[in-house]
Amino acid sequence: MNRFADGHRRVTISDVAEHAGVSKTTVSHVLSGRRPVAAPTRERVEGSIRELGYRPDGLARSLRTQRSHLVALLIPDITNPFYPVLARGFESGMDGAGYRVVICNTDSRSESELEFVGEMTDRRVDGIVLDSSAIGVDQLRELTGPSLPVVWIGAEGSVHPGIDSVKSDDEQGAFDVTMHLLRRGCVRVAMIDGTPNSGTPRNAGHLRALSDAGRGNGAPIVRHGGWTREGGATAMAELLDAGPAPDGVFCANDLMAIGALDTLRTRGLRVPDDIAVAGFDDIEAAAIVTPPLTSVVNPAFETGRVAGALLMERMTGAYIGPQRTVTLPCRLVARASA
């Protein structure tokens, strides 16, 4: 019977050592795996650990090793299906190294991002990965100091020494999907973008396609939707009310595109016969909405996996060189909406 089962005090290494009839040093070697221990002794210690219900003291371990074995992942919207997939990829990229991931939802607010960065730094996380267009690198480093490993999801971190970044080729993806709308015969192509200045590469790719197709002489037709389904629905309504209505709409993410479909359905307009609609990210819902949504594959899992791998290399010292930028390709998936 576990004599500590009443929960009156925590089982210690000393308790395990006494129970197994070995020294505390031997128990430490079994726990760390850094020193050889004879198989019968190891089995006896492991049996005592199980019987007593011993759990390592994470705080004490972090004080000894100067590592918390915690990493922070800051994302703008946990309800966007893109980010849970990215988080799974991030855990995969950590390669089973025993780190726990603290996920912080920032709602794309600079105040929240800075608060989380400060709090995670105070908690002595071993590294941070963040997706942000709201704060600058200097603000980040003011809180973290120069040595905390950081990986930026997106392009911003690539301009600062020591901060690696992972991004998809958003500009090319936006170019491809806008050209797809033009090639299918759309004449007046609008864009529903995210919050102002937050989706710059996608906006740039859209404008480049219009220019290359000879449609870039007039003012671009752009409405901002806040990256949400509701934002996309509102922006689509604004496009229709402003008139003349577009015959093709590129939405900077799939949630806004699904919101645009909601508005068009409410207004009695047919997709794609009256207005073609395309999105970006290719979340799982894109293939099952009505009509199925043309979209650009934004490799969420791979983005997270690469970010995790880069962070691990920084945290372990396997890489100490200049900043790295990894750009992942996007791919157009044409479906019934455009």
N, C-alpha and C positions, 0 to 999 in steps of 0.2 A: 504493500500500500504506500502511496506517496505521502510521506509525513508532512509535506508542505501543502497538501491539498486544501487545507482550510484557508489558505491565502493570507495568513498572518504576516508572512515575510517572503521576500523574493529569494529563490534558490540561487546560490552563488557558485562560482568556480570552486571555492573551498569545500562546499557541500558535495559537489560532484567528485572532487579529488578524494575526500574522506570515504564516500560511498564506494568508489572504485578501487580504493587502496593504492592510489598513485599520488604523485606530487601535483601541485597546481600548475607547474610548468608543463608537465605532460599533458594535462587537460588543455592548456592553451595551444600546445603544438597540434593536438587533435583538431581543435576548433579552427585554427588558422590554415592547417595543411601545409605549413611552410617548413616543417621539420619532419624527418622520418620517425615513425612510431611503429614498433613491432605490432604485427596484425592482431595477436591475442590481446595485447594491451589496448589497442585502438577499439577492438570490439567490446572490451569490458567498459571502457570510458563511454562509448556510444550507448551502451545499454543503460548505464547510470544516468546519462543525459535524458534518455527517453523515460526512464522510470520516475525520475525526479521532476520531469517537466521543465528542465533548465532552458532558459532563453537568454542569449547574450544581451548584455546591457549596451544598447546602441549608443547612448550618450557617452558612456565611459570609453567605448571603443573609438568614437569620433575624437575625443579629447586626446587619446593616445596617438592615433594615426593622423590627426588633422584632416580627416575626411569624414563627411557626414553620410556618404553613399546615397545622397539625395540629389536629384537634378530637377530643374524647373522647366516646364514647357508653357509659355505664354501664348495664348491664341485669342483671336478676336471674338469668336462666336462658337461655343460648344454645340449649339443647336444646328449649325450648318453641317450637313452630313459629310462634307469634305474633311473636317477636322478630326472626328473620331478615327477615320481611316488613317489620317496622317499620324495621329497619336500611336496607333498600333504599329505603324511603320517605324516610328521613333523607338519604341520599345524593342523592336526587332533589331534595329541598328545598334542598340546598346549591347547586343550579343550575349545576353544572359549573364552580365557581369555583376549582378547583385545590387544594382541601383534601383531605387524607388523613384517614380516620376510623380512630381507634384504638378497638376494641371491647373493653371490660373486662367480664368475667363475674363477678358478685359473689356469686352463690348466696344473695342476699338477706341477707347477713351484714353487720352494721353495721361490723365491723372491716375487712372487705374493701373496703367502700364508701369508708371513710375513708382506707384505705391507697392505693386507686386515685386518689381525689381529690387526695391529697397528692402522689403520684408524677406525675400528669398536670400538676399545677400546677408542680412542679419542672421538668418537661420543657417548660414554657412553651407549653402548648397555647393556642390562641387562643380556645377556648370549650369548654364542657362541657354535655352533655345527659345527664340521669340519670333513671332510674326507680327510686325508692326510697321505702319506707315505714319504713325502719329507722333513718334518721338525720334530724336536724333541720336547719333552715336555718341556725341559729346555728353548729352544728358545721361545716356546709359552708363558710360564710363565714369562719370562723376559719382555714381552710386556704387558701381561694382569695383572701382579701382582698375588698374591696367592689367592685372594678372588673372582674373577669373575667366575661365574659358567660356566663350559665347559663340553661338552660331545663329546667324540671322536667316530666317526664311524669307527670301526676297532679295532685292538688289542692294538695299541700303548699306548692309554691313560690308559689302565688298570694297568700299572706299576707305576703310579704316584698318591700320596695321593690326594683325593678330585676330581679327574677327572674320571667321569664315562665313560663307553664305551659300545657300541652296535655293535655286529658283527654277521655275519652269520657263520655257521660252514663250512668255505671254504675248509678246509683240507679234511673233510669227504666227502663233495660234489665232490671234485676233485678225491678223491680215488674212489668213486662210479662210476663216469663217465668213468674213465680210466679202471676200472675192467669191465665195460660194453663193452668197445671196445675189451678188451682181450677175454672176454667170447663169443663174436660173431665171434671170429676166427682171429682177427688181430694179426699179429706176430711182426711187426715193427711199434710200436706206438710212434709218435712224439708229442711234445707239442709246441704250439705257445703261448708264455707267453707275458705279458705286458712289460713295461719298466723294466730294470734290478732292482732287489731288491724291486719291488713294489707289487708283487703278491706272496709273499713268502709262505703263507699257501696253496695256490692252487698248487704251484710247489711242495711243500712237500707232499701233498696228492697224486699227480701224481706219484712221485718217490716211495712212500710207496706202491702203487698198483703194480708198476713194480717189486719191490723187493718181495712182497708177492707172486707174480705169477712166481717168478724165472726168471724174465727178467731184473734184476737190476745189472747184472755183468758188462756189457759194459757201455761206456759213454752215458748218456741220450742224446736224440736227441731233442734239444731245440732251437727255434728261437724266437727273441723278436719282437713284433709287435706294441708297442706303444698304445694299447687299442683302436685303431680305425679300421674302415673298410679298409682303405687304408693300414694301418700297417699290418693287417692280410693278405691282398692280396700279399703284398711284401714278407712277411715271408713265405707264402706258395710257392711262386715262388722260393725263396731261397732253400727251402727243396727239391723241384723237381729238381732244377739245380745241387744241391750238390750230389744227388744220393747215394745209391739206394733210390728210392722213398719210403716213408712210406705207409703202407696200412691202417693206422688209425691215425687221428690227433685230439688231444684234444686242443681246443682253450680256453684261460683263460677268455674270455668273448664272448658274442654273436656277437658283432660288428666285432671282428677279425674273427670269424667263418664265418660270411657272406662274408667278404672279401676273405677268403680262398675258399669259394664256387665260387666266381667270377673268381679267377685264375684257378681253376679246370675246370670250364666251358669253359674258353678261351683256355685252353690247350687240350680240347676234352676228358677229363677224366670223367668217370661216378661216381656219388656218390649215393649209397655207394659201388657199384660193384668194382670199382678200388681202391677208397680210401674212407673210412668212416670218417665222420667229426662230432664232437660234440662241443658244446659251454658251456657257463656258464652265468647265470643271468635269462634266459628265459624271455627276453623282448618280447613285443607283436609281433614284426616282426619275431621272431623265428618260430612261427606256420604258417606263411604265405609265407615264402621264398620257393624256389624250389631247392631241396626237403625240406619239413619241417624239422627243425633242432632239433636233439636231444640236450637237454640242462639240466642244473641244475637250479631249482627254487631258486633264491636268493631273499628273501622276502623284496622287496624294500619298499613297503608301511609300513609293520610292523616295519622294521628297523627305518624308519623315525618317526613312531608313538611312538615307545618306546623311541627314543632319545628325542622327544618333552616332553614326560611324565617325564623322568628323569630330564631334564633341568628345567621343571616347579617346581618339588619338591625341587631342589636346589635353585631356584630363590625365592621361597616363604618361604623357611626355613622349609618346611614340612619334609625334610630329611637333616640331617647335619652329617651323619655318614661317615664311610670310603668309599673308591671308590667301585663302583659296576661294574661288567662286565656281560652283558646279551648276551648270545650266542643263536642265533636263528637257528633252524634246516633247512637244505637244503633238496631238494627232486629231484630225477632224473626223467625226463620226456623223455621217448624214443619215437622218431619219425622216419621218413623214412631215415634220413641222416646217421644213424648208428644203 
